[in-house]
Amino acid sequence: MKSKTIFLFESIRFFVQDNINFFNGLILVMYFAGLLGLWFDPTRELFELATPFNLVTSIVLLFLAQRKYSPSFWIFVSITFLVGFFIEVIGVKTEAIFGTYNYGKTLGFKVLEVPLLIGVNWIMITFIVNYFVSTYLIFYIFTSKVTLFFKSVFSAALMVMLDYLIEPVAIKHDFWSWQGDVIPLQNYIGWFLVALPLCMLFQYSRFEKINRFAYFLLLAQLLFFGGYNVLMRLFEH
């Protein structure tokens, strides 16, 4: 039974990788549909309900597109999930990390007042941003270890910028809410301080970083959240 399950999983993984162009296009279409579906009133509630499905689909395809698994890859995934999830638990309970905020219903099932999908989201964003930086930004500073540290810092900064785009959309669709509907500077500082060690974990880990889906998932995220911000600025002010 175990061998059949492994065979089925590997068959699905190879199918995704052999047809990666299709799935790259699919994720762009899904996020574009999500943009329109969330923007227009008649479909908004339906697409809010579909948000967990979209997030799960994104992370599953990201994992299936990973060329090779190794212990260091799963260590990265596990640590990022646990740190991302429990730092949010601490943040919600103490208000000391990101500020005063609470999670809504849109992201689904919660444990300790935090959706489990938040840990998944930390994995996804950390992976796709760092993957982009590690493969597209070619530079060398003093030593390889110093170079990786600067890539980690740059990746953490990009994650904060992505969060800046996510925040207005998240508030509008009840992903989470801030006290007084004001996003504090503390949130972005906290994001950077949490993201930096996770980025360093990715950059310094030795797992094979070949994933042809990651670029398109990052592009989909940027187009979705960036596009939604543009629509809000054009039509809601």
Accessible surface in RSA format (square Angstrom, percent):
REM  Atomic radii and reference values for relative SASA: ProtOr
REM  Chains: A
REM  Algorithm: Lee & Richards
REM  Probe-radius: 1.40
REM  Slices: 20
REM RES _ NUM      All-atoms   Total-Side   Main-Chain    Non-polar    All polar
REM                ABS   REL    ABS   REL    ABS   REL    ABS   REL    ABS   REL
RES MET A   1   183.39  95.0 146.28  96.8  37.11  88.4 124.78 106.1  58.60  77.6
RES LYS A   2   163.76  79.9 154.42  94.7   9.34  22.2 102.04  91.8  61.72  65.7
RES SER A   3    81.46  68.8  71.60  95.6   9.86  22.7  51.41 109.5  30.04  42.1
RES LYS A   4   153.26  74.8 146.88  90.1   6.38  15.2  92.69  83.4  60.56  64.5
RES THR A   5    75.61  53.8  71.44  72.4   4.17   9.9  62.19  83.5  13.42  20.3
RES ILE A   6    90.96  51.8  89.02  66.3   1.94   4.7  90.96  65.5   0.00   0.0
RES PHE A   7   148.47  74.3 144.10  89.3   4.37  11.4 148.22  89.9   0.25   0.7
RES LEU A   8   109.43  60.9 109.21  78.1   0.22   0.6 109.43  76.9   0.00   0.0
RES PHE A   9    79.68  39.9  77.36  47.9   2.32   6.0  79.43  48.2   0.24   0.7
RES GLU A  10    44.58  25.6  44.58  33.7   0.00   0.0  25.78  49.9  18.80  15.4
RES SER A  11    46.15  39.0  34.67  46.3  11.48  26.4  32.78  69.8  13.37  18.7
RES ILE A  12    78.16  44.5  75.47  56.2   2.69   6.5  78.12  56.3   0.04   0.1
RES ARG A  13    20.04   8.4  20.04  10.2   0.00   0.0   0.00   0.0  20.04  12.1
RES PHE A  14   107.53  53.8 107.34  66.5   0.19   0.5 107.53  65.2   0.00   0.0
RES PHE A  15   119.97  60.0 114.69  71.0   5.27  13.7 119.38  72.4   0.59   1.7
RES VAL A  16     4.19   2.8   4.19   3.8   0.00   0.0   4.19   3.6   0.00   0.0
RES GLN A  17    27.97  15.6  20.67  15.1   7.30  17.4  14.60  31.1  13.37  10.1
RES ASP A  18   120.54  84.4  85.48  85.1  35.05  82.9  25.18  59.3  95.36  95.1
RES ASN A  19    56.51  39.0  50.11  48.4   6.40  15.4   9.60  23.1  46.91  45.3
RES ILE A  20     5.84   3.3   5.14   3.8   0.70   1.7   5.14   3.7   0.70   1.9
RES ASN A  21   113.14  78.0 101.59  98.2  11.55  27.8  33.88  81.5  79.26  76.6
RES PHE A  22   128.91  64.5 116.37  72.1  12.54  32.6 125.05  75.8   3.86  11.1
RES PHE A  23    23.28  11.6  23.28  14.4   0.00   0.0  23.28  14.1   0.00   0.0
RES ASN A  24     5.59   3.9   5.59   5.4   0.00   0.0   2.93   7.1   2.66   2.6
RES GLY A  25    30.37  37.5   0.00   N/A  30.37  37.5  29.32  80.5   1.06   2.4
RES LEU A  26    59.96  33.4  54.31  38.9   5.65  14.2  58.53  41.1   1.43   3.8
RES ILE A  27     0.00   0.0   0.00   0.0   0.00   0.0   0.00   0.0   0.00   0.0
RES LEU A  28    49.24  27.4  44.05  31.5   5.20  13.1  44.75  31.4   4.49  12.1
RES VAL A  29    97.86  64.4  95.31  86.3   2.55   6.2  97.62  84.8   0.24   0.6
RES MET A  30    38.91  20.1  29.74  19.7   9.17  21.8  27.69  23.5  11.22  14.9
RES TYR A  31    11.62   5.4   9.58   5.5   2.04   5.3  10.69   8.0   0.94   1.2
RES PHE A  32   120.30  60.2 115.82  71.7   4.48  11.7 119.47  72.4   0.83   2.4
RES ALA A  33    40.82  37.5  35.53  54.8   5.29  12.0  39.71  55.9   1.11   2.9
RES GLY A  34    13.70  16.9   0.00   N/A  13.70  16.9  13.67  37.5   0.03   0.1
RES LEU A  35    18.46  10.3  18.46  13.2   0.00   0.0  18.46  13.0   0.00   0.0
RES LEU A  36    71.75  40.0  71.27  51.0   0.49   1.2  71.48  50.2   0.27   0.7
RES GLY A  37     4.92   6.1   0.00   N/A   4.92   6.1   4.59  12.6   0.33   0.7
RES LEU A  38     7.81   4.4   7.81   5.6   0.00   0.0   7.81   5.5   0.00   0.0
RES TRP A  39    37.87  15.2  33.30  16.1   4.58  10.7  14.87   7.9  23.00  37.3
RES PHE A  40   110.48  55.3 108.88  67.4   1.60   4.2 110.48  67.0   0.00   0.0
RES ASP A  41   105.12  73.6  87.20  86.8  17.93  42.4  32.40  76.2  72.73  72.5
RES PRO A  42   125.68  91.6  83.33  76.0  42.34 153.9  95.96  79.2  29.72 184.7
RES THR A  43    51.05  36.3  50.36  51.1   0.68   1.6  48.95  65.8   2.09   3.2
RES ARG A  44    58.00  24.4  58.00  29.6   0.00   0.0  21.86  29.9  36.14  21.9
RES GLU A  45   130.18  74.7 128.02  96.9   2.16   5.1  45.39  87.8  84.79  69.2
RES LEU A  46   115.34  64.2 111.47  79.7   3.87   9.7 113.12  79.4   2.22   6.0
RES PHE A  47    57.80  28.9  54.21  33.6   3.59   9.3  54.38  33.0   3.42   9.8
RES GLU A  48    40.09  23.0  39.29  29.7   0.79   1.9   6.42  12.4  33.66  27.5
RES LEU A  49   133.54  74.4 112.40  80.4  21.13  53.1 116.26  81.6  17.28  46.5
RES ALA A  50    37.75  34.7  32.16  49.6   5.59  12.7  37.69  53.1   0.05   0.1
RES THR A  51    19.50  13.9  15.89  16.1   3.62   8.6  17.16  23.0   2.35   3.5
RES PRO A  52    30.51  22.2  30.40  27.7   0.11   0.4  30.51  25.2   0.00   0.0
RES PHE A  53   137.25  68.7 129.95  80.5   7.30  19.0 135.41  82.1   1.84   5.3
RES ASN A  54    37.56  25.9  37.56  36.3   0.00   0.0  14.96  36.0  22.60  21.8
RES LEU A  55    15.60   8.7  15.47  11.1   0.13   0.3  15.60  11.0   0.00   0.0
RES VAL A  56    65.15  42.9  65.15  59.0   0.00   0.0  65.15  56.6   0.00   0.0
RES THR A  57    26.36  18.7  22.33  22.6   4.03   9.6  21.82  29.3   4.54   6.9
RES SER A  58     0.00   0.0   0.00   0.0   0.00   0.0   0.00   0.0   0.00   0.0
RES ILE A  59    13.34   7.6  13.34   9.9   0.00   0.0  13.34   9.6   0.00   0.0
RES VAL A  60    67.53  44.4  66.42  60.1   1.11   2.7  67.49  58.6   0.04   0.1
RES LEU A  61    13.09   7.3  12.97   9.3   0.12   0.3  12.97   9.1   0.12   0.3
RES LEU A  62     1.67   0.9   1.33   1.0   0.33   0.8   1.33   0.9   0.33   0.9
RES PHE A  63    43.34  21.7  43.27  26.8   0.07   0.2  43.34  26.3   0.00   0.0
RES LEU A  64    14.74   8.2  14.74  10.5   0.00   0.0  14.74  10.4   0.00   0.0
RES ALA A  65     5.13   4.7   0.15   0.2   4.98  11.3   0.15   0.2   4.98  13.2
RES GLN A  66     0.45   0.2   0.45   0.3   0.00   0.0   0.45   0.9   0.00   0.0
RES ARG A  67   111.86  47.0 102.32  52.2   9.54  22.7  29.00  39.6  82.86  50.2
RES LYS A  68   117.87  57.5 116.23  71.3   1.64   3.9  60.98  54.9  56.89  60.6
RES TYR A  69    43.42  20.3  26.42  15.0  16.99  44.2  26.13  19.6  17.29  21.3
RES SER A  70    27.83  23.5  21.57  28.8   6.25  14.4  27.70  59.0   0.13   0.2
RES PRO A  71   107.66  78.5 100.06  91.2   7.60  27.6 106.85  88.2   0.80   5.0
RES SER A  72    34.15  28.9  31.35  41.8   2.80   6.5  27.76  59.1   6.39   9.0
RES PHE A  73     1.25   0.6   1.25   0.8   0.00   0.0   1.25   0.8   0.00   0.0
RES TRP A  74   103.68  41.6 103.20  49.9   0.49   1.1  91.16  48.6  12.52  20.3
RES ILE A  75    94.85  54.0  91.41  68.1   3.44   8.3  94.72  68.2   0.13   0.3
RES PHE A  76     0.10   0.1   0.00   0.0   0.10   0.3   0.00   0.0   0.10   0.3
RES VAL A  77    14.23   9.4  14.23  12.9   0.00   0.0  14.23  12.4   0.00   0.0
RES SER A  78    56.86  48.1  51.17  68.3   5.70  13.1  29.71  63.3  27.16  38.0
RES ILE A  79    67.85  38.6  67.85  50.5   0.00   0.0  67.85  48.9   0.00   0.0
RES THR A  80     0.00   0.0   0.00   0.0   0.00   0.0   0.00   0.0   0.00   0.0
RES PHE A  81    52.40  26.2  52.40  32.5   0.00   0.0  52.40  31.8   0.00   0.0
RES LEU A  82    91.38  50.9  90.48  64.7   0.90   2.3  90.71  63.7   0.66   1.8
RES VAL A  83    55.07  36.2  48.90  44.3   6.17  14.9  54.95  47.7   0.13   0.3
RES GLY A  84     0.00   0.0   0.00   N/A   0.00   0.0   0.00   0.0   0.00   0.0
RES PHE A  85     5.92   3.0   5.92   3.7   0.00   0.0   5.92   3.6   0.00   0.0
RES PHE A  86    93.85  47.0  93.85  58.1   0.00   0.0  93.85  56.9   0.00   0.0
RES ILE A  87    38.57  21.9  37.24  27.7   1.33   3.2  37.34  26.9   1.24   3.4
RES GLU A  88     9.38   5.4   9.38   7.1   0.00   0.0   0.00   0.0   9.38   7.7
RES VAL A  89    12.60   8.3  12.60  11.4   0.00   0.0  12.60  11.0   0.00   0.0
RES ILE A  90    84.49  48.1  82.68  61.6   1.81   4.4  84.49  60.8   0.00   0.0
RES GLY A  91     0.03   0.0   0.00   N/A   0.03   0.0   0.00   0.0   0.03   0.1
RES VAL A  92    13.31   8.8   3.13   2.8  10.18  24.5   3.28   2.8  10.03  27.2
RES LYS A  93   113.01  55.1  80.12  49.2  32.89  78.3  54.62  49.2  58.38  62.2
RES THR A  94    76.75  54.6  50.30  51.0  26.45  63.0  56.23  75.5  20.52  31.0
RES GLU A  95    83.78  48.1  73.84  55.9   9.94  23.7  11.51  22.3  72.27  59.0
RES ALA A  96    74.55  68.5  45.09  69.6  29.45  67.0  52.99  74.6  21.56  57.1
RES ILE A  97    36.79  20.9  29.33  21.9   7.46  18.0  32.95  23.7   3.85  10.4
RES PHE A  98     3.36   1.7   3.36   2.1   0.00   0.0   3.36   2.0   0.00   0.0
RES GLY A  99     5.31   6.6   0.00   N/A   5.31   6.6   5.31  14.6   0.00   0.0
RES THR A 100    36.20  25.7  31.24  31.7   4.96  11.8  16.87  22.7  19.32  29.2
RES TYR A 101     8.84   4.1   6.19   3.5   2.65   6.9   6.90   5.2   1.94   2.4
RES ASN A 102    81.10  55.9  80.53  77.8   0.56   1.3  21.80  52.5  59.30  57.3
RES TYR A 103    16.52   7.7   4.54   2.6  11.97  31.2   0.48   0.4  16.04  19.8
RES GLY A 104    11.56  14.3   0.00   N/A  11.56  14.3  11.24  30.8   0.32   0.7
RES LYS A 105   180.58  88.1 165.89 101.8  14.69  35.0 110.94  99.9  69.64  74.2
RES THR A 106    15.64  11.1   5.08   5.2  10.56  25.2   7.95  10.7   7.69  11.6
RES LEU A 107     9.28   5.2   8.85   6.3   0.44   1.1   8.85   6.2   0.44   1.2
RES GLY A 108    28.76  35.5   0.00   N/A  28.76  35.5  24.13  66.2   4.63  10.4
RES PHE A 109   151.19  75.6 130.80  81.0  20.39  53.1 139.80  84.8  11.39  32.6
RES LYS A 110    76.13  37.1  58.27  35.8  17.86  42.5  32.59  29.3  43.54  46.4
RES VAL A 111    55.09  36.2  51.17  46.3   3.92   9.4  55.09  47.9   0.00   0.0
RES LEU A 112    94.49  52.6  79.39  56.8  15.10  38.0  85.34  59.9   9.15  24.6
RES GLU A 113    89.44  51.4  80.74  61.1   8.71  20.7  37.25  72.1  52.19  42.6
RES VAL A 114     0.00   0.0   0.00   0.0   0.00   0.0   0.00   0.0   0.00   0.0
RES PRO A 115     0.00   0.0   0.00   0.0   0.00   0.0   0.00   0.0   0.00   0.0
RES LEU A 116    70.80  39.4  70.76  50.6   0.04   0.1  70.76  49.7   0.04   0.1
RES LEU A 117    25.96  14.5  25.51  18.2   0.46   1.1  25.51  17.9   0.46   1.2
RES ILE A 118     5.87   3.3   5.87   4.4   0.00   0.0   5.87   4.2   0.00   0.0
RES GLY A 119     0.00   0.0   0.00   N/A   0.00   0.0   0.00   0.0   0.00   0.0
RES VAL A 120    26.96  17.7  26.96  24.4   0.00   0.0  26.96  23.4   0.00   0.0
RES ASN A 121    26.78  18.5  26.78  25.9   0.00   0.0   3.11   7.5  23.67  22.9
RES TRP A 122     5.35   2.1   4.32   2.1   1.03   2.4   3.01   1.6   2.33   3.8
RES ILE A 123     7.37   4.2   7.37   5.5   0.00   0.0   7.37   5.3   0.00   0.0
RES MET A 124     0.61   0.3   0.61   0.4   0.00   0.0   0.61   0.5   0.00   0.0
RES ILE A 125     0.82   0.5   0.82   0.6   0.00   0.0   0.82   0.6   0.00   0.0
RES THR A 126     0.00   0.0   0.00   0.0   0.00   0.0   0.00   0.0   0.00   0.0
RES PHE A 127     2.47   1.2   2.47   1.5   0.00   0.0   2.47   1.5   0.00   0.0
RES ILE A 128     1.30   0.7   0.00   0.0   1.30   3.1   0.00   0.0   1.30   3.5
RES VAL A 129     3.79   2.5   3.79   3.4   0.00   0.0   3.79   3.3   0.00   0.0
RES ASN A 130     0.00   0.0   0.00   0.0   0.00   0.0   0.00   0.0   0.00   0.0
RES TYR A 131     8.71   4.1   8.71   5.0   0.00   0.0   0.17   0.1   8.54  10.5
RES PHE A 132    65.95  33.0  65.90  40.8   0.05   0.1  65.90  40.0   0.05   0.1
RES VAL A 133     0.00   0.0   0.00   0.0   0.00   0.0   0.00   0.0   0.00   0.0
RES SER A 134    23.87  20.2   9.96  13.3  13.91  32.0   9.80  20.9  14.07  19.7
RES THR A 135    47.51  33.8  24.95  25.3  22.55  53.8  29.14  39.1  18.36  27.8
RES TYR A 136   126.70  59.2 107.21  61.0  19.50  50.7  67.69  50.9  59.01  72.7
RES LEU A 137    53.29  29.7  51.31  36.7   1.97   5.0  53.29  37.4   0.00   0.0
RES ILE A 138   144.64  82.3 114.70  85.5  29.94  72.2 115.17  82.9  29.47  80.0
RES PHE A 139    75.22  37.6  57.17  35.4  18.04  46.9  67.32  40.8   7.90  22.6
RES TYR A 140   152.99  71.4 123.33  70.2  29.66  77.2  97.46  73.2  55.53  68.5
RES ILE A 141    50.26  28.6  47.62  35.5   2.64   6.4  50.26  36.2   0.00   0.0
RES PHE A 142   170.67  85.4 135.65  84.0  35.02  91.1 145.04  87.9  25.64  73.4
RES THR A 143    67.74  48.2  67.65  68.6   0.08   0.2  64.52  86.7   3.21   4.9
RES SER A 144    65.00  54.9  62.43  83.3   2.57   5.9  36.07  76.8  28.93  40.5
RES LYS A 145   150.79  73.6 149.38  91.7   1.41   3.4  92.16  83.0  58.63  62.5
RES VAL A 146    50.28  33.1  47.74  43.2   2.54   6.1  50.28  43.7   0.00   0.0
RES THR A 147     8.18   5.8   8.18   8.3   0.00   0.0   8.18  11.0   0.00   0.0
RES LEU A 148    47.83  26.6  47.83  34.2   0.00   0.0  47.83  33.6   0.00   0.0
RES PHE A 149    79.64  39.8  79.64  49.3   0.00   0.0  79.64  48.3   0.00   0.0
RES PHE A 150    90.98  45.5  88.11  54.6   2.87   7.5  88.11  53.4   2.87   8.2
RES LYS A 151    20.20   9.9  20.20  12.4   0.00   0.0   0.18   0.2  20.02  21.3
RES SER A 152     0.00   0.0   0.00   0.0   0.00   0.0   0.00   0.0   0.00   0.0
RES VAL A 153    47.60  31.3  47.60  43.1   0.00   0.0  47.60  41.4   0.00   0.0
RES PHE A 154    86.88  43.5  84.19  52.1   2.69   7.0  86.71  52.6   0.17   0.5
RES SER A 155     0.00   0.0   0.00   0.0   0.00   0.0   0.00   0.0   0.00   0.0
RES ALA A 156     0.00   0.0   0.00   0.0   0.00   0.0   0.00   0.0   0.00   0.0
RES ALA A 157    30.77  28.3  27.93  43.1   2.84   6.5  29.86  42.0   0.91   2.4
RES LEU A 158    41.56  23.1  38.40  27.5   3.15   7.9  38.40  27.0   3.15   8.5
RES MET A 159     0.06   0.0   0.00   0.0   0.06   0.1   0.00   0.0   0.06   0.1
RES VAL A 160    25.47  16.8  25.47  23.1   0.00   0.0  25.47  22.1   0.00   0.0
RES MET A 161   114.95  59.5 110.02  72.8   4.93  11.7  92.03  78.2  22.91  30.4
RES LEU A 162     5.01   2.8   3.33   2.4   1.68   4.2   4.35   3.1   0.67   1.8
RES ASP A 163     0.41   0.3   0.41   0.4   0.00   0.0   0.00   0.0   0.41   0.4
RES TYR A 164   119.85  56.0 118.84  67.6   1.00   2.6  85.50  64.3  34.35  42.3
RES LEU A 165    46.24  25.7  46.24  33.1   0.00   0.0  46.24  32.5   0.00   0.0
RES ILE A 166     8.13   4.6   8.13   6.1   0.00   0.0   8.13   5.9   0.00   0.0
RES GLU A 167     2.19   1.3   2.19   1.7   0.00   0.0   0.09   0.2   2.11   1.7
RES PRO A 168    37.13  27.1  31.48  28.7   5.65  20.5  35.77  29.5   1.37   8.5
RES VAL A 169     0.00   0.0   0.00   0.0   0.00   0.0   0.00   0.0   0.00   0.0
RES ALA A 170     0.00   0.0   0.00   0.0   0.00   0.0   0.00   0.0   0.00   0.0
RES ILE A 171    47.21  26.9  34.23  25.5  12.99  31.3  34.23  24.6  12.99  35.2
RES LYS A 172    71.86  35.1  38.60  23.7  33.26  79.2  23.98  21.6  47.88  51.0
RES HIS A 173     0.63   0.3   0.00   0.0   0.63   1.6   0.63   0.6   0.00   0.0
RES ASP A 174    64.80  45.4  62.61  62.3   2.19   5.2  27.46  64.6  37.34  37.2
RES PHE A 175    15.67   7.8  15.67   9.7   0.00   0.0  15.67   9.5   0.00   0.0
RES TRP A 176    22.46   9.0  22.27  10.8   0.18   0.4  21.67  11.6   0.79   1.3
RES SER A 177    49.93  42.2  48.75  65.1   1.18   2.7  25.09  53.4  24.84  34.8
RES TRP A 178    12.71   5.1   4.72   2.3   7.99  18.7   6.23   3.3   6.48  10.5
RES GLN A 179   133.43  74.6 112.36  82.1  21.07  50.2  42.49  90.4  90.94  69.0
RES GLY A 180    65.16  80.3   0.00   N/A  65.16  80.3  40.77 111.9  24.38  54.6
RES ASP A 181   111.88  78.4  89.73  89.3  22.15  52.4  26.20  61.7  85.68  85.5
RES VAL A 182   100.22  65.9  93.44  84.6   6.78  16.3  96.21  83.6   4.00  10.9
RES ILE A 183    47.16  26.8  26.66  19.9  20.50  49.4  26.66  19.2  20.50  55.6
RES PRO A 184    37.52  27.3  30.94  28.2   6.59  23.9  37.52  31.0   0.00   0.0
RES LEU A 185   131.23  73.1 120.36  86.1  10.87  27.3 122.69  86.2   8.55  23.0
RES GLN A 186    67.63  37.8  62.58  45.7   5.05  12.0  31.29  66.6  36.33  27.6
RES ASN A 187     2.77   1.9   2.77   2.7   0.00   0.0   0.00   0.0   2.77   2.7
RES TYR A 188    35.38  16.5  33.58  19.1   1.80   4.7  30.88  23.2   4.50   5.5
RES ILE A 189    91.09  51.8  87.07  64.9   4.02   9.7  90.94  65.5   0.15   0.4
RES GLY A 190     5.25   6.5   0.00   N/A   5.25   6.5   4.46  12.2   0.79   1.8
RES TRP A 191    19.68   7.9  19.68   9.5   0.00   0.0  11.68   6.2   8.00  13.0
RES PHE A 192    58.41  29.2  58.41  36.2   0.00   0.0  58.41  35.4   0.00   0.0
RES LEU A 193   114.27  63.6 102.49  73.3  11.78  29.6 103.20  72.5  11.07  29.8
RES VAL A 194    14.82   9.8  10.40   9.4   4.42  10.7  14.82  12.9   0.00   0.0
RES ALA A 195     0.00   0.0   0.00   0.0   0.00   0.0   0.00   0.0   0.00   0.0
RES LEU A 196    33.19  18.5  33.19  23.7   0.00   0.0  33.19  23.3   0.00   0.0
RES PRO A 197    72.16  52.6  64.76  59.0   7.40  26.9  66.01  54.5   6.15  38.2
RES LEU A 198     4.42   2.5   4.42   3.2   0.00   0.0   4.42   3.1   0.00   0.0
RES CYS A 199     0.00   0.0   0.00   0.0   0.00   0.0   0.00   0.0   0.00   0.0
RES MET A 200    61.85  32.0  61.21  40.5   0.64   1.5  50.54  43.0  11.31  15.0
RES LEU A 201    44.22  24.6  37.42  26.8   6.80  17.1  43.33  30.4   0.89   2.4
RES PHE A 202     0.00   0.0   0.00   0.0   0.00   0.0   0.00   0.0   0.00   0.0
RES GLN A 203     7.86   4.4   1.37   1.0   6.49  15.4   0.05   0.1   7.81   5.9
RES TYR A 204    80.26  37.5  60.77  34.6  19.49  50.7  52.79  39.7  27.47  33.9
RES SER A 205    18.98  16.0   6.52   8.7  12.46  28.7   8.71  18.5  10.27  14.4
RES ARG A 206   229.87  96.5 196.30 100.1  33.57  79.9  75.80 103.6 154.08  93.4
RES PHE A 207     6.67   3.3   0.00   0.0   6.67  17.4   2.25   1.4   4.42  12.7
RES GLU A 208    64.52  37.0  51.54  39.0  12.98  30.9  25.74  49.8  38.78  31.7
RES LYS A 209    45.25  22.1  30.59  18.8  14.66  34.9  22.09  19.9  23.16  24.7
RES ILE A 210    68.28  38.9  67.96  50.6   0.33   0.8  68.11  49.0   0.17   0.5
RES ASN A 211     0.44   0.3   0.02   0.0   0.42   1.0   0.42   1.0   0.02   0.0
RES ARG A 212   112.71  47.3 109.97  56.1   2.75   6.5  41.70  57.0  71.02  43.0
RES PHE A 213     0.19   0.1   0.19   0.1   0.00   0.0   0.19   0.1   0.00   0.0
RES ALA A 214     0.17   0.2   0.12   0.2   0.05   0.1   0.17   0.2   0.00   0.0
RES TYR A 215    64.77  30.2  58.06  33.0   6.71  17.4  45.39  34.1  19.38  23.9
RES PHE A 216    72.04  36.0  71.41  44.2   0.64   1.7  72.04  43.7   0.00   0.0
RES LEU A 217     0.00   0.0   0.00   0.0   0.00   0.0   0.00   0.0   0.00   0.0
RES LEU A 218    16.05   8.9  16.05  11.5   0.00   0.0  16.05  11.3   0.00   0.0
RES LEU A 219    74.98  41.8  73.46  52.6   1.52   3.8  74.71  52.5   0.27   0.7
RES ALA A 220     0.77   0.7   0.00   0.0   0.77   1.8   0.76   1.1   0.01   0.0
RES GLN A 221     6.84   3.8   6.84   5.0   0.00   0.0   0.00   0.0   6.84   5.2
RES LEU A 222    75.80  42.2  70.83  50.7   4.98  12.5  71.05  49.9   4.75  12.8
RES LEU A 223   105.07  58.5  98.97  70.8   6.10  15.3 101.62  71.4   3.45   9.3
RES PHE A 224    17.16   8.6  14.65   9.1   2.51   6.5  16.78  10.2   0.38   1.1
RES PHE A 225    15.94   8.0  15.94   9.9   0.00   0.0  15.94   9.7   0.00   0.0
RES GLY A 226    18.01  22.2   0.00   N/A  18.01  22.2  17.11  47.0   0.90   2.0
RES GLY A 227    22.36  27.6   0.00   N/A  22.36  27.6  19.09  52.4   3.27   7.3
RES TYR A 228     0.00   0.0   0.00   0.0   0.00   0.0   0.00   0.0   0.00   0.0
RES ASN A 229    16.56  11.4  16.11  15.6   0.46   1.1   7.54  18.2   9.02   8.7
RES VAL A 230    82.55  54.3  81.50  73.8   1.05   2.5  82.49  71.7   0.07   0.2
RES LEU A 231    39.44  22.0  39.44  28.2   0.00   0.0  39.44  27.7   0.00   0.0
RES MET A 232    28.78  14.9  28.78  19.0   0.00   0.0  28.59  24.3   0.18   0.2
RES ARG A 233   158.18  66.4 143.79  73.3  14.39  34.3  48.25  65.9 109.93  66.6
RES LEU A 234   118.21  65.8  92.65  66.3  25.56  64.3  94.71  66.5  23.50  63.2
RES PHE A 235   138.62  69.4 105.00  65.0  33.62  87.5 109.68  66.5  28.94  82.8
RES GLU A 236    77.52  44.5  44.69  33.8  32.83  78.2  32.72  63.3  44.80  36.6
RES HIS A 237   181.50  99.2 109.61  76.2  71.89 183.9 111.11 114.5  70.40  81.9
END  Absolute sums over single chains surface
CHAIN  1 A    12283.3      10746.4       1536.9       9166.0       3117.3
END  Absolute sums over all chains
TOTAL         12283.3      10746.4       1536.9       9166.0       3117.3
